[in-house]
């Protein structure tokens, strides 16, 4: 659905962006655009500093939490454990609100739009796909540097009191002189902006963040073959009568030949069960409604968007130990089964009230439950045969294992 920028284009894009003078925080005259060589050198220097920042726990209120603590390279830059939400804060005792996402393949995520049109061969074939894109679960930021700001200042993540606190810690670090040189100023605002710019530059290293090195990529390139179970899983994954997973997790190359991203980036309400392990959910009146709040604020009051979260990429999904926006599911098998059995066997996924009634969609207030997705494999009646058998679920899980980067034939 979306086009992937090639590594060559991204390198060029970094250079082009580096040529644009940074916004001033003072009235000082700004330098002109950099030469192509100077821009490339600056991009490289930014990435080098960004890597150091990414692994530095000193840039947190506790002095113990780095970006890599929650985005571990050994787990495709996702969480390294089975916690539904990660712990942070000044004493590492504050739980988060949502499951941590992988930082891989963010380079292809489109900017958020309320109305996404995936045009066909003619304008008459364009269809409004609704809210789409953005880097977070609720799509509220579009650039990596904007996303990097969130955990640095969140009271349940890095828990820095202010940008000034981040800058002070960075100045004390071994890379402090490099950072100040790149900033061109010792002021808090330009140095903090350069920290965010550096993290963005580091995450544009395709070898780390979008290598396209899975077995599935090798298979698409004709360099390996899939096992019989993997073939069956792929067939079930794409079959509209079975898993129909590819309806949202696109598995085919784009029109320009780019590798599939295994997401269409759309905002969808799945109606996953309430995760009572999340501390905020101890308040029965608190709900994470995704696109319509409470974290994102610009769509508050838009009831039709409540409960929607961005469809994540399934690349490297087999490296994860928690699934869905609230981390309520802890195995890939269970995540696949949820799609097949949510409506046919709701008693398996949702609790019962005092009368014994199944509290389906218990993490959404009643007035928003009409937003929940009912397309295949959902939509079957309670007690009906699920779209996928136990053996077919196993085959899909096997296929999803082919999406893990680092395949060596």
Secondary structure, 3 states (H helix, E strand, C coil): CCCCCCHHHHHHHHHHHHHCCCCCCCCCCCCCCCCHHHHHHHHHHHHHHHHHHHCCHHHCCCCCCCHHHHCEHHHCCECCCCCCCCEECCCCCEECCCCCCCCCCHHHCCCCECCCECCCCCHHHCCECCCECCCCCCCCCCCHHHHHHHHHHCCCCCCCCCHHHHHHHHHHCCCHHHHHHHHCCCCHHHHHHHHHHHHHHHCCCHHHHCCCCCHHHHHHCCCCCCCHHHHHHHHHHHCCCCCCHHHCCCCCCCCCCCCCCCCCCEEEECCCCCCCCCHHHHCCCCCCCECCCCCCCCCCCCHHHCCEEECCCCCCHHHCCCECCCCCECCHHHHHHHHHHCCCCHHHCCCECCCCCECCCCCCCHHHHHHECCCCCCCCCCCCCCCCCHHHHHHHHHHHHHHCCCCCC
